[in-house]
Amino acid sequence: MRKVLVSGCLNGRPIRYNQTNVEVASAIWDQWDAEGRLVPFCPELAAGFPVPRPPAEIVGSTATQVILGKGAVLEDNGTDVTAQFLEGARLAVERAVAAGCVVAVLTDGSPSCGTTYTYDGTFTGGTVPGMGVTAQLLHDNGIVVFSENQIEQADDFVRTVR
């Protein structure tokens, strides 16, 4: 049975930076949960961030640039938290590989878990297409990533993997 790495905040835990979670209403999700497929993981908590914590965004770069040491993740107060985001991403890849995950369903918009977009680094609510640091590193390591809004596509993919 193929496991699915999922953002910890999608599993009903209020662990996002602002002490909230992201609700997932999906029969597929419920089935995965009943089958024991879900592997919840929060890269930010794994890297030692508290709850609550200041909002953070990828500033002036992309997740790939951050991974290559050419970009930064900053909190809204200017604190550079790039190293912690990279550590969380590394730990997420370790967890996914150890659990046998071939797919991840992550919280879109997050500087860690964004899969189709992240916030634009201005802390004004603007967005840019692209992945967060964890999503990008998972992708770079062969884990296919989907957002919480793409559960049907993720399920289709899981069904095709041998």
DSSP file (Angstrom, degrees, kcal/mol; ACC not computed):
  #  RESIDUE AA STRUCTURE BP1 BP2  ACC     N-H-->O    O-->H-N    N-H-->O    O-->H-N    TCO  KAPPA ALPHA  PHI   PSI    X-CA   Y-CA   Z-CA
    1    1 A M              0   0    0      0, 0.0     2,-0.3     0, 0.0     0, 0.0   0.000 360.0 360.0 360.0 126.6    0.0    0.0    0.0
    2    2 A R        -     0   0    0    159,-0.1     2,-0.2   156,-0.1    99,-0.1  -0.559 360.0-141.1 -76.6 132.3    1.4    3.4   -1.1
    3    3 A K  E     -a  101   0A   0     97,-0.7    99,-1.0    -2,-0.3   100,-0.6  -0.554   5.4-143.5 -90.6 158.3    1.7    6.0    1.6
    4    4 A V  E     -ab 103  38A   0     33,-2.8    35,-2.6    -2,-0.2     2,-0.3  -0.971   8.0-141.3-127.0 114.8    1.0    9.7    1.1
    5    5 A L  E     -ab 104  39A   0     98,-2.0   100,-2.7    -2,-0.5     2,-0.4  -0.590  29.5-174.2 -69.5 132.4    3.1   12.4    2.9
    6    6 A V  E     -ab 105  40A   0     33,-2.2    35,-2.4    -2,-0.3   100,-0.2  -0.980  32.8 -97.8-133.0 145.1    0.7   15.1    4.0
    7    7 A S  E >   - b   0  41A   0     98,-1.8     3,-1.8    -2,-0.4     4,-0.4  -0.359  35.1-127.8 -55.2 133.7    1.2   18.5    5.5
    8    8 A G  G > >S+     0   0    0     33,-1.4     3,-1.3     1,-0.3     5,-0.8   0.814 107.2  60.1 -57.2 -33.0    0.6   18.2    9.3
    9    9 A C  G > 5S+     0   0    0      1,-0.3    13,-2.2    32,-0.2     3,-0.7   0.650  95.5  63.5 -73.2 -13.5   -1.9   21.1    9.3
   10   10 A L  G < 5S+     0   0    0     -3,-1.8    -1,-0.3     1,-0.2    14,-0.2   0.587  89.7  69.5 -81.4 -10.2   -4.1   19.1    6.8
   11   11 A N  G < 5S-     0   0    0     -3,-1.3    -1,-0.2    -4,-0.4    -2,-0.1   0.151 124.9 -93.1 -96.2  19.8   -4.6   16.5    9.4
   12   12 A G  T < 5S+     0   0    0     -3,-0.7    -3,-0.1    10,-0.4    -2,-0.1   0.452  84.4 132.1  89.2   0.6   -6.7   18.7   11.6
   13   13 A R      < -     0   0    0     -5,-0.8     2,-2.1     9,-0.1    -1,-0.3  -0.747  58.7-133.8 -90.7 131.0   -3.9   20.0   13.9
   14   14 A P        +     0   0    0      0, 0.0     7,-0.3     0, 0.0    -5,-0.1  -0.463  64.5 124.8 -80.8  71.1   -3.8   23.8   14.4
   15   15 A I        +     0   0    0     -2,-2.1     6,-0.2     5,-0.3    -6,-0.1   0.320  28.8 118.1-116.2   5.9   -0.1   24.0   13.8
   16   16 A R  S >  S-     0   0    0      4,-2.4     3,-2.4    -3,-0.3    37,-0.1  -0.198  87.7 -90.1 -64.8 169.1    0.1   26.7   11.0
   17   17 A Y  T 3  S+     0   0    0      1,-0.3    36,-2.4    35,-0.1    -1,-0.1   0.805 130.9  43.9 -52.2 -32.5    2.0   29.8   11.9
   18   18 A N  T 3  S-     0   0    0     34,-0.2    -1,-0.3    33,-0.1     3,-0.1   0.067 122.6-101.3-104.0  23.0   -1.2   31.4   13.1
   19   19 A Q  S <  S+     0   0    0     -3,-2.4     2,-0.2     1,-0.2    -2,-0.1   0.806  84.8 117.8  63.4  34.8   -2.5   28.4   15.1
   20   20 A T        -     0   0    0     -7,-0.1    -4,-2.4     2,-0.0    -5,-0.3  -0.715  49.7-146.2-118.1 173.8   -4.9   27.2   12.5
   21   21 A N        -     0   0    0     -7,-0.3     2,-0.5    -2,-0.2   -11,-0.2  -0.761  20.6-114.2-126.4 178.3   -5.3   24.2   10.3
   22   22 A V        -     0   0    0    -13,-2.2   -10,-0.4    -2,-0.3     2,-0.2  -0.976  29.8-134.4-118.7 118.6   -6.6   23.6    6.8
   23   23 A E        -     0   0    0     -2,-0.5     2,-0.5   -12,-0.1   -12,-0.1  -0.483  14.4-159.8 -73.6 138.1   -9.8   21.5    6.6
   24   24 A V        -     0   0    0    -14,-0.2     2,-0.7    -2,-0.2   125,-0.0  -0.972   7.6-174.8-120.3 116.2   -9.9   18.8    4.0
   25   25 A A        +     0   0    0     -2,-0.5     2,-0.3     4,-0.0     3,-0.1  -0.865  34.7 127.2-111.5  96.7  -13.4   17.6    3.0
   26   26 A S     >  -     0   0    0     -2,-0.7     4,-2.3     1,-0.1     5,-0.1  -0.968  56.3-146.1-154.9 131.5  -12.8   14.6    0.7
   27   27 A A  H  > S+     0   0    0     -2,-0.3     4,-2.2     2,-0.2     5,-0.1   0.850 107.5  55.3 -63.9 -33.8  -14.0   11.0    0.5
   28   28 A I  H  > S+     0   0    0      2,-0.2     4,-2.9     1,-0.2     5,-0.2   0.941 107.3  48.6 -64.2 -46.5  -10.6   10.1   -0.9
   29   29 A W  H  > S+     0   0    0      1,-0.2     4,-2.6     2,-0.2    -2,-0.2   0.927 111.4  50.1 -57.7 -46.7   -8.8   11.7    2.1
   30   30 A D  H  X S+     0   0    0     -4,-2.3     4,-2.5     1,-0.2    -1,-0.2   0.889 111.3  48.9 -60.7 -39.8  -11.2    9.8    4.5
   31   31 A Q  H  X S+     0   0    0     -4,-2.2     4,-2.2     2,-0.2    -2,-0.2   0.933 110.6  49.9 -65.7 -46.5  -10.4    6.6    2.6
   32   32 A W  H  X>S+     0   0    0     -4,-2.9     5,-2.7     1,-0.2     6,-0.6   0.910 111.9  49.5 -57.2 -42.4   -6.7    7.2    2.8
   33   33 A D  H ><5S+     0   0    0     -4,-2.6     3,-1.2     1,-0.2    -2,-0.2   0.936 110.7  48.6 -62.9 -47.2   -7.0    7.9    6.5
   34   34 A A  H 3<5S+     0   0    0     -4,-2.5    -1,-0.2     1,-0.3    -2,-0.2   0.835 111.8  50.5 -62.4 -32.9   -9.0    4.7    7.1
   35   35 A E  H 3<5S-     0   0    0     -4,-2.2    -1,-0.3    -5,-0.1    -2,-0.2   0.521 114.1-117.5 -82.6  -6.2   -6.4    2.7    5.1
   36   36 A G  T <<5S+     0   0    0     -3,-1.2    -3,-0.2    -4,-0.5    -2,-0.1   0.761  75.5 129.3  76.2  24.4   -3.5    4.1    7.1
   37   37 A R      < +     0   0    0     -5,-2.7   -33,-2.8    -6,-0.2     2,-0.2   0.762  38.7 100.0 -81.5 -25.7   -2.0    5.8    4.1
   38   38 A L  E     -b    4   0A   0     -6,-0.6   -33,-0.2   -35,-0.2   -35,-0.0  -0.420  46.3-174.2 -73.1 131.8   -1.5    9.3    5.6
   39   39 A V  E     -b    5   0A   0    -35,-2.6   -33,-2.2    -2,-0.2     2,-0.1  -0.841  17.2-155.3-121.5  89.5    1.9   10.2    6.9
   40   40 A P  E     +b    6   0A   0      0, 0.0     2,-0.3     0, 0.0   -33,-0.2  -0.422  22.0 164.2 -70.6 139.2    1.4   13.7    8.5
   41   41 A F  E     -b    7   0A   0    -35,-2.4   -33,-1.4    -2,-0.1   -32,-0.2  -0.940  26.0-161.0-156.6 130.8    4.5   15.8    8.7
   42   42 A C     >  -     0   0    0     -2,-0.3     4,-2.4   -35,-0.2     5,-0.2  -0.945   4.8-164.9-112.8 110.4    5.1   19.5    9.3
   43   43 A P  H  > S+     0   0    0      0, 0.0     4,-1.5     0, 0.0    -1,-0.1   0.830  88.9  54.7 -63.8 -31.0    8.5   20.6    8.1
   44   44 A E  H  4>S+     0   0    0      2,-0.2     5,-2.4     1,-0.2     4,-0.2   0.922 111.2  43.1 -71.0 -42.9    8.3   23.9   10.1
   45   45 A L  H >45S+     0   0    0      1,-0.2     3,-1.7     3,-0.2    -1,-0.2   0.909 111.8  55.3 -65.6 -40.2    7.7   22.1   13.4
   46   46 A A  H 3<5S+     0   0    0     -4,-2.4    -1,-0.2     1,-0.3    -2,-0.2   0.826 105.1  53.8 -60.9 -31.3   10.3   19.5   12.5
   47   47 A A  T 3<5S-     0   0    0     -4,-1.5    -1,-0.3    -5,-0.2    -2,-0.2   0.460 127.2 -99.9 -84.0  -1.1   12.8   22.4   12.1
   48   48 A G  T < 5 +     0   0    0     -3,-1.7    -3,-0.2     1,-0.3    -2,-0.1   0.537  68.3 151.2 100.3   6.8   12.0   23.7   15.5
   49   49 A F      < -     0   0    0     -5,-2.4    -1,-0.3    35,-0.1     2,-0.1  -0.454  38.7-130.4 -70.3 145.2    9.6   26.6   14.8
   50   50 A P        -     0   0    0      0, 0.0    -1,-0.1     0, 0.0   -35,-0.0  -0.364  26.4 -91.4 -85.3 171.9    7.0   27.3   17.6
   51   51 A V  S    S+     0   0    0     -2,-0.1     2,-0.2   -33,-0.1   -34,-0.1  -0.996 111.4  31.3-124.9 122.7    3.2   27.7   17.2
   52   52 A P  S    S+     0   0    0      0, 0.0   -34,-0.2     0, 0.0   -35,-0.1   0.633  87.0 162.1 -75.3 173.0    2.3   30.5   16.8
   53   53 A R        -     0   0    0    -36,-2.4     3,-0.1    -2,-0.2   -34,-0.0  -0.962  44.7 -82.5-149.1 161.1    5.2   32.0   14.8
   54   54 A P        -     0   0    0      0, 0.0   -36,-0.0     0, 0.0   -37,-0.0  -0.346  55.5 -98.2 -64.4 148.8    5.7   35.1   12.6
   55   55 A P        -     0   0    0      0, 0.0    21,-2.1     0, 0.0     2,-0.3  -0.377  42.9-161.0 -64.1 148.0    4.6   34.7    9.0
   56   56 A A  E     -D   75   0B   0     19,-0.3     2,-0.3    20,-0.1    19,-0.2  -0.957  10.5-178.0-131.7 150.5    7.4   33.9    6.6
   57   57 A E  E     -D   74   0B   0     17,-2.4    17,-2.4    -2,-0.3     2,-0.6  -0.983  38.0-103.3-144.0 153.6    7.7   34.2    2.8
   58   58 A I  E     -D   73   0B   0     61,-0.4     2,-0.6    -2,-0.3    15,-0.2  -0.707  47.3-151.0 -74.2 121.6   10.3   33.4    0.1
   59   59 A V  E     -D   72   0B   0     13,-2.2    13,-0.6    -2,-0.6    62,-0.2  -0.876  58.4 -20.8-111.0 121.1   11.6   36.9   -0.6
   60   60 A G  S    S+     0   0    0     -2,-0.6     2,-0.3    60,-0.5    -1,-0.2   0.685 123.0  53.7  65.9  20.8   13.0   38.0   -4.0
   61   61 A S  S    S-     0   0    0     11,-0.2     2,-0.3    -3,-0.1    -1,-0.2  -0.859  79.4 -99.0-159.6-168.6   13.7   34.5   -5.2
   62   62 A T     >  -     0   0    0     -2,-0.3     4,-2.3    -3,-0.1     5,-0.1  -0.768  37.4-103.2-121.6 169.2   12.3   31.0   -5.7
   63   63 A A  H  > S+     0   0    0     68,-0.6     4,-2.7    -2,-0.3     5,-0.2   0.891 122.5  54.8 -59.9 -39.5   12.4   27.8   -3.8
   64   64 A T  H  > S+     0   0    0      1,-0.2     4,-2.0     2,-0.2    -1,-0.2   0.920 108.0  48.6 -61.2 -42.7   15.0   26.4   -6.2
   65   65 A Q  H  4>S+     0   0    0      2,-0.2     5,-3.4     1,-0.2     6,-0.8   0.892 110.3  51.9 -64.0 -38.7   17.2   29.5   -5.5
   66   66 A V  H ><5S+     0   0    0     -4,-2.3     3,-1.6     4,-0.3     5,-0.3   0.942 109.7  49.0 -60.6 -47.0   16.7   29.0   -1.8
   67   67 A I  H 3<5S+     0   0    0     -4,-2.7    -1,-0.2     1,-0.3    -2,-0.2   0.851 110.3  51.5 -61.7 -35.1   17.8   25.3   -2.1
   68   68 A L  T 3<5S-     0   0    0     -4,-2.0    -1,-0.3    -5,-0.2    -2,-0.2   0.415 120.1-109.2 -82.8   2.2   20.8   26.4   -4.1
   69   69 A G  T < 5S+     0   0    0     -3,-1.6    -3,-0.2    -4,-0.3    -2,-0.1   0.675  95.9 103.6  80.6  17.1   21.8   28.9   -1.5
   70   70 A K  S   <S+     0   0    0     -5,-3.4    -4,-0.3    -6,-0.2     2,-0.3   0.215  73.9  47.4-116.1  13.0   20.9   31.9   -3.7
   71   71 A G        -     0   0    0     -6,-0.8     2,-0.3    -5,-0.3   -11,-0.1  -0.881  67.6-135.3-145.7 175.1   17.6   32.9   -2.1
   72   72 A A  E     -D   59   0B   0    -13,-0.6   -13,-2.2    -2,-0.3     2,-0.5  -0.970   8.5-148.4-140.9 151.5   16.1   33.5    1.3
   73   73 A V  E     -D   58   0B   0     -2,-0.3     8,-2.6   -15,-0.2     9,-0.5  -0.990  30.9-176.2-113.8 123.7   13.0   32.9    3.5
   74   74 A L  E     -DE  57  80B   0    -17,-2.4   -17,-2.4    -2,-0.5     6,-0.2  -0.904  24.2-126.3-122.5 148.4   12.3   35.8    5.8
   75   75 A E  E >   -D   56   0B   0      4,-2.7     3,-2.4    -2,-0.3   -19,-0.3  -0.474  40.2-102.4 -79.9 163.8    9.8   36.4    8.6
   76   76 A D  T 3  S+     0   0    0    -21,-2.1   -20,-0.1     1,-0.3    -1,-0.1   0.675 123.9  59.3 -64.8 -14.4    7.7   39.5    8.3
   77   77 A N  T 3  S-     0   0    0    -22,-0.3    -1,-0.3     2,-0.1   -21,-0.1   0.366 123.8-103.5 -92.4   4.6   10.0   41.1   11.0
   78   78 A G  S <  S+     0   0    0     -3,-2.4     2,-0.2     1,-0.3    -2,-0.1   0.329  71.0 147.0  94.1  -6.6   13.1   40.6    8.7
   79   79 A T        -     0   0    0      1,-0.1    -4,-2.7    -5,-0.1     2,-0.7  -0.459  49.2-128.1 -66.8 129.6   14.5   37.6   10.5
   80   80 A D  B     +E   74   0B   0     -6,-0.2    -6,-0.2    -2,-0.2     3,-0.1  -0.704  36.0 166.7 -81.5 116.2   16.2   35.2    8.1
   81   81 A V     >  +     0   0    0     -8,-2.6     4,-2.1    -2,-0.7     5,-0.2   0.034  35.8 119.3-117.2  23.5   14.9   31.7    8.6
   82   82 A T  H  > S+     0   0    0     -9,-0.5     4,-2.6     1,-0.2     5,-0.2   0.912  72.7  53.4 -56.1 -47.3   16.3   30.1    5.5
   83   83 A A  H  > S+     0   0    0      1,-0.2     4,-2.3     2,-0.2    -1,-0.2   0.893 109.3  48.6 -59.9 -40.8   18.4   27.6    7.3
   84   84 A Q  H  > S+     0   0    0      2,-0.2     4,-2.6     1,-0.2    -1,-0.2   0.888 110.7  50.4 -67.5 -38.5   15.4   26.3    9.3
   85   85 A F  H  X S+     0   0    0     -4,-2.1     4,-2.0     2,-0.2    -2,-0.2   0.895 111.3  48.9 -66.9 -38.6   13.2   26.0    6.1
   86   86 A L  H  X S+     0   0    0     -4,-2.6     4,-2.4     2,-0.2    -2,-0.2   0.904 111.3  49.8 -65.7 -40.5   16.0   24.0    4.4
   87   87 A E  H  X S+     0   0    0     -4,-2.3     4,-2.5    -5,-0.2    -2,-0.2   0.923 110.3  50.1 -63.8 -44.1   16.3   21.8    7.4
   88   88 A G  H  X S+     0   0    0     -4,-2.6     4,-2.0     1,-0.2    -1,-0.2   0.895 111.0  49.7 -60.4 -40.3   12.5   21.2    7.5
   89   89 A A  H  X S+     0   0    0     -4,-2.0     4,-2.1     2,-0.2    -2,-0.2   0.918 110.3  50.0 -64.7 -43.8   12.6   20.3    3.8
   90   90 A R  H  X S+     0   0    0     -4,-2.4     4,-2.2     1,-0.2    -2,-0.2   0.912 111.4  48.7 -60.9 -43.0   15.5   17.9    4.3
   91   91 A L  H  X S+     0   0    0     -4,-2.5     4,-2.5     1,-0.2    -1,-0.2   0.851 108.1  54.9 -66.6 -34.3   13.6   16.2    7.1
   92   92 A A  H  X S+     0   0    0     -4,-2.0     4,-2.8     2,-0.2    -1,-0.2   0.912 108.2  48.4 -64.9 -42.0   10.5   16.0    5.0
   93   93 A V  H  X S+     0   0    0     -4,-2.1     4,-2.7     2,-0.2     5,-0.2   0.934 111.6  50.4 -63.4 -44.7   12.3   14.1    2.3
   94   94 A E  H  X S+     0   0    0     -4,-2.2     4,-2.7     1,-0.2    -2,-0.2   0.931 112.8  46.5 -56.3 -46.6   13.9   11.8    4.9
   95   95 A R  H  X S+     0   0    0     -4,-2.5     4,-2.1     2,-0.2     6,-0.2   0.917 112.5  49.4 -64.1 -44.6   10.4   11.1    6.3
   96   96 A A  H  X>S+     0   0    0     -4,-2.8     5,-2.8     2,-0.2     4,-0.7   0.928 114.2  44.9 -61.4 -45.7    8.8   10.5    2.9
   97   97 A V  H ><5S+     0   0    0     -4,-2.7     3,-1.0     1,-0.2    -2,-0.2   0.930 112.8  50.6 -65.0 -45.5   11.6    8.1    1.8
   98   98 A A  H 3<5S+     0   0    0     -4,-2.7    -1,-0.2     1,-0.3    -2,-0.2   0.851 113.8  45.6 -61.6 -34.7   11.5    6.2    5.1
   99   99 A A  H 3<5S-     0   0    0     -4,-2.1    -1,-0.3    -5,-0.2    -2,-0.2   0.521 114.0-116.2 -87.0  -5.5    7.8    5.8    4.9
  100  100 A G  T <<5 +     0   0    0     -3,-1.0   -97,-0.7    -4,-0.7     2,-0.3   0.780  53.6 166.9  76.6  26.7    7.8    4.8    1.3
  101  101 A C  E   < +a    3   0A   0     -5,-2.8    -1,-0.2    -6,-0.2   -97,-0.2  -0.576  21.6 175.4 -76.6 135.0    5.8    7.8    0.1
  102  102 A V  E    S+     0   0A   0    -99,-1.0    42,-2.0    -2,-0.3     2,-0.3   0.398  71.0  38.6-111.4  -4.8    5.8    8.4   -3.7
  103  103 A V  E     -ac   4 144A   0   -100,-0.6   -98,-2.0    40,-0.2     2,-0.4  -0.978  63.9-158.3-144.7 152.2    3.4   11.3   -3.4
  104  104 A A  E     -ac   5 145A   0     40,-2.6    42,-2.5    -2,-0.3     2,-0.5  -0.996   6.9-156.7-133.8 141.5    2.8   14.2   -1.1
  105  105 A V  E     +ac   6 146A   0   -100,-2.7   -98,-1.8    -2,-0.4     2,-0.3  -0.976  30.2 178.7-116.2 116.4   -0.4   16.3   -0.6
  106  106 A L  E     - c   0 147A   0     40,-3.0    42,-1.1    -2,-0.5     2,-0.7  -0.764  36.1 -94.1-125.0 161.2    0.7   19.7    0.8
  107  107 A T    >   -     0   0    0     -2,-0.3     3,-1.2    40,-0.2     6,-0.2  -0.627  44.9-131.3 -78.2 112.5   -0.8   23.0    1.9
  108  108 A D  T 3  S+     0   0    0     -2,-0.7     6,-0.2     1,-0.2    10,-0.1  -0.280  84.8  30.0 -65.6 148.3   -0.7   25.4   -1.1
  109  109 A G  B 3  S+f  118   0C   0      8,-1.8    10,-1.1     1,-0.3    -1,-0.2   0.039  86.1 126.0  95.5 -25.3    0.6   28.9   -0.5
  110  110 A S    <>  -     0   0    0     -3,-1.2     4,-2.1     8,-0.2    -1,-0.3  -0.345  66.7-131.2 -68.5 144.0    3.0   28.0    2.2
  111  111 A P  T  4 S+     0   0    0      0, 0.0    22,-2.9     0, 0.0    23,-0.2   0.691 111.8  33.6 -67.7 -15.9    6.7   28.9    1.9
  112  112 A S  T  4 S+     0   0    0     20,-0.3    23,-2.3    21,-0.2    22,-0.7   0.852 133.5  22.5 -94.1 -56.8    7.4   25.3    2.8
  113  113 A C  T  4 S+     0   0    0     21,-0.2    -7,-0.1    -6,-0.2  -106,-0.1   0.423  79.1 131.7-102.3  -2.0    4.5   23.3    1.3
  114  114 A G     <  +     0   0    0     -4,-2.1    18,-2.9    -6,-0.2    -6,-0.2  -0.262  25.2 176.0 -53.2 134.8    3.2   25.5   -1.5
  115  115 A T  S    S+     0   0    0     16,-0.2    -1,-0.2     2,-0.2     3,-0.1   0.736  77.8  16.5-113.4 -36.0    2.8   23.4   -4.6
  116  116 A T  S    S+     0   0    0      1,-0.3    14,-1.8    13,-0.1     2,-0.3   0.647 132.6   4.4-110.0 -23.1    1.2   25.6   -7.2
  117  117 A Y  E     - G   0 129C   0     12,-0.3    -8,-1.8    -7,-0.1    -1,-0.3  -0.991  52.7-165.5-155.2 159.7    1.8   29.0   -5.6
  118  118 A T  E     -fG 109 128C   0     10,-2.2    10,-2.6    -2,-0.3    -8,-0.2  -0.885  44.0 -83.3-133.8 169.5    3.5   30.8   -2.7
  119  119 A Y  E     - G   0 127C   0    -10,-1.1   -61,-0.4    -2,-0.3     8,-0.3  -0.491  45.0-116.7 -74.2 152.5    3.1   34.3   -1.3
  120  120 A D        -     0   0    0      6,-2.5   -60,-0.5    -2,-0.1     7,-0.1   0.363  40.6-105.6 -83.3   4.3    5.2   36.8   -3.2
  121  121 A G  S    S+     0   0    0      5,-0.3    -1,-0.1   -62,-0.2   -64,-0.1   0.516 100.3  94.7  89.9   3.3    7.6   37.9   -0.5
  122  122 A T  S    S-     0   0    0      4,-0.2   -63,-0.1   -64,-0.1   -65,-0.0   0.513  85.0-131.5-103.2  -7.3    6.0   41.3    0.1
  123  123 A F  S    S+     0   0    0      3,-0.2    -4,-0.0     1,-0.1   -66,-0.0   0.816  79.1 110.0  58.9  33.3    3.8   40.3    3.0
  124  124 A T  S    S-     0   0    0      2,-0.1     3,-0.1     0, 0.0    -1,-0.1   0.332  97.2 -98.4-115.8   3.9    0.9   42.0    1.3
  125  125 A G  S    S+     0   0    0      1,-0.3     2,-0.1     0, 0.0     0, 0.0   0.375  77.8 138.4  94.0  -4.0   -1.1   38.9    0.3
  126  126 A G        -     0   0    0     -7,-0.0    -6,-2.5     1,-0.0    -1,-0.3  -0.402  37.3-152.3 -72.2 153.1    0.1   38.8   -3.3
  127  127 A T  E     -G  119   0C   0     -8,-0.3    -8,-0.2    -7,-0.1    -1,-0.0  -0.856  11.7-161.2-126.3 160.4    1.0   35.4   -4.8
  128  128 A V  E     -G  118   0C   0    -10,-2.6   -10,-2.2    -2,-0.3   -19,-0.1  -0.982  33.2-102.0-135.1 147.7    3.4   34.0   -7.4
  129  129 A P  E    S+G  117   0C   0      0, 0.0   -12,-0.3     0, 0.0     2,-0.2  -0.405  75.6  73.6 -65.4 145.9    3.3   30.6   -9.2
  130  130 A G  S    S-     0   0    0    -14,-1.8     2,-0.2    -2,-0.1    -2,-0.1  -0.749  73.3 -68.8 138.6 176.7    5.8   28.1   -7.9
  131  131 A M        -     0   0    0     -2,-0.2   -68,-0.6   -15,-0.1   -16,-0.2  -0.631  35.9-117.9-102.5 157.3    6.6   25.7   -5.0
  132  132 A G     >  -     0   0    0    -18,-2.9     4,-2.6    -2,-0.2   -20,-0.3  -0.334  43.2 -94.4 -79.3 173.5    7.6   26.2   -1.5
  133  133 A V  H  > S+     0   0    0    -22,-2.9     4,-2.3     2,-0.2   -21,-0.2   0.908 123.9  43.1 -61.6 -46.8   11.0   24.9   -0.2
  134  134 A T  H  > S+     0   0    0    -22,-0.7     4,-2.8     2,-0.2     5,-0.2   0.938 114.3  50.2 -66.4 -46.5    9.8   21.5    1.0
  135  135 A A  H  > S+     0   0    0    -23,-2.3     4,-2.6     1,-0.2    -2,-0.2   0.915 112.5  48.3 -57.9 -42.8    7.6   20.9   -2.0
  136  136 A Q  H  X S+     0   0    0     -4,-2.6     4,-2.9   -24,-0.3    -1,-0.2   0.918 112.2  47.2 -65.6 -43.5   10.5   21.7   -4.3
  137  137 A L  H  X S+     0   0    0     -4,-2.3     4,-1.0     2,-0.2    -2,-0.2   0.888 112.4  50.0 -68.5 -37.0   12.9   19.5   -2.5
  138  138 A L  H ><>S+     0   0    0     -4,-2.8     5,-2.6     2,-0.2     3,-0.8   0.953 113.0  47.3 -60.5 -48.4   10.4   16.6   -2.4
  139  139 A H  H ><5S+     0   0    0     -4,-2.6     3,-1.9     1,-0.3    -2,-0.2   0.919 108.8  53.9 -57.8 -45.8    9.9   17.1   -6.2
  140  140 A D  H 3<5S+     0   0    0     -4,-2.9    -1,-0.3     1,-0.3    -2,-0.2   0.728 108.3  52.0 -63.2 -21.1   13.6   17.2   -6.8
  141  141 A N  T <<5S-     0   0    0     -4,-1.0    -1,-0.3    -3,-0.8    -2,-0.2   0.144 126.9 -95.9-103.5  18.3   13.9   13.9   -5.0
  142  142 A G  T < 5S+     0   0    0     -3,-1.9     2,-0.6     1,-0.3    -3,-0.2   0.543  81.4 132.2  86.3   7.8   11.2   12.1   -7.0
  143  143 A I      < -     0   0    0     -5,-2.6     2,-0.4    -6,-0.2    -1,-0.3  -0.840  54.8-133.6 -92.0 123.5    8.2   12.6   -4.8
  144  144 A V  E     -c  103   0A   0    -42,-2.0   -40,-2.6    -2,-0.6     2,-0.4  -0.629  23.8-150.8 -79.7 130.0    5.3   13.9   -6.8
  145  145 A V  E     +c  104   0A   0     -2,-0.4     2,-0.3   -42,-0.2   -40,-0.2  -0.830  18.9 174.4-111.2 142.0    3.6   16.8   -5.1
  146  146 A F  E     -c  105   0A   0    -42,-2.5   -40,-3.0    -2,-0.4     2,-0.1  -0.939  28.2-117.3-134.2 156.0    0.0   17.9   -5.1
  147  147 A S  E >   -c  106   0A   0     -2,-0.3     3,-2.1   -42,-0.2   -40,-0.2  -0.433  36.6-101.9 -85.7 169.3   -2.0   20.6   -3.3
  148  148 A E  T 3  S+     0   0    0    -42,-1.1     3,-0.5     1,-0.3   -41,-0.1   0.653 124.7  60.2 -64.2 -13.9   -4.9   19.9   -0.9
  149  149 A N  T 3  S+     0   0    0      1,-0.2    -1,-0.3     2,-0.1     3,-0.1   0.362  99.2  57.8 -92.3   3.8   -7.1   21.1   -3.8
  150  150 A Q    <>  +     0   0    0     -3,-2.1     4,-2.4     1,-0.1    -1,-0.2  -0.098  61.2 127.2-123.5  33.8   -5.7   18.3   -6.1
  151  151 A I  H  > S+     0   0    0     -3,-0.5     4,-2.7     1,-0.2     5,-0.2   0.871  73.3  54.7 -63.4 -37.1   -6.6   15.2   -4.0
  152  152 A E  H  > S+     0   0    0      2,-0.2     4,-2.4     1,-0.2    -1,-0.2   0.929 110.3  46.0 -62.0 -43.6   -8.4   13.5   -7.0
  153  153 A Q  H  > S+     0   0    0      2,-0.2     4,-2.3     1,-0.2    -2,-0.2   0.896 112.0  51.8 -65.2 -39.6   -5.3   13.9   -9.2
  154  154 A A  H  X S+     0   0    0     -4,-2.4     4,-2.8     2,-0.2    -2,-0.2   0.912 109.8  49.4 -62.3 -41.5   -3.1   12.6   -6.3
  155  155 A D  H  X S+     0   0    0     -4,-2.7     4,-2.2     2,-0.2    -2,-0.2   0.911 108.8  52.3 -64.9 -41.9   -5.3    9.6   -6.0
  156  156 A D  H  X S+     0   0    0     -4,-2.4     4,-0.8     1,-0.2    -1,-0.2   0.925 111.9  47.0 -57.2 -44.4   -5.2    8.9   -9.7
  157  157 A F  H >X S+     0   0    0     -4,-2.3     3,-1.1     1,-0.2     4,-1.0   0.932 109.4  52.5 -64.3 -46.4   -1.4    9.1   -9.5
  158  158 A V  H >< S+     0   0    0     -4,-2.8     3,-0.6     1,-0.3    -1,-0.2   0.878 106.7  54.8 -57.3 -38.5   -1.2    6.8   -6.4
  159  159 A R  H 3< S+     0   0    0     -4,-2.2    -1,-0.3     1,-0.2    -2,-0.2   0.731 107.3  50.3 -69.1 -21.8   -3.4    4.2   -8.3
  160  160 A T  H << S+     0   0    0     -3,-1.1     2,-0.3    -4,-0.8    -1,-0.2   0.632  89.0  95.9 -90.9 -14.0   -0.9    4.1  -11.2
  161  161 A V    <<        0   0    0     -4,-1.0  -159,-0.1    -3,-0.6   -59,-0.0  -0.607 360.0 360.0 -83.2 132.9    2.2    3.6   -9.2
  162  162 A R              0   0    0     -2,-0.3    -1,-0.1  -160,-0.0    -4,-0.0   0.409 360.0 360.0 -97.5 360.0    3.4    0.0   -8.8
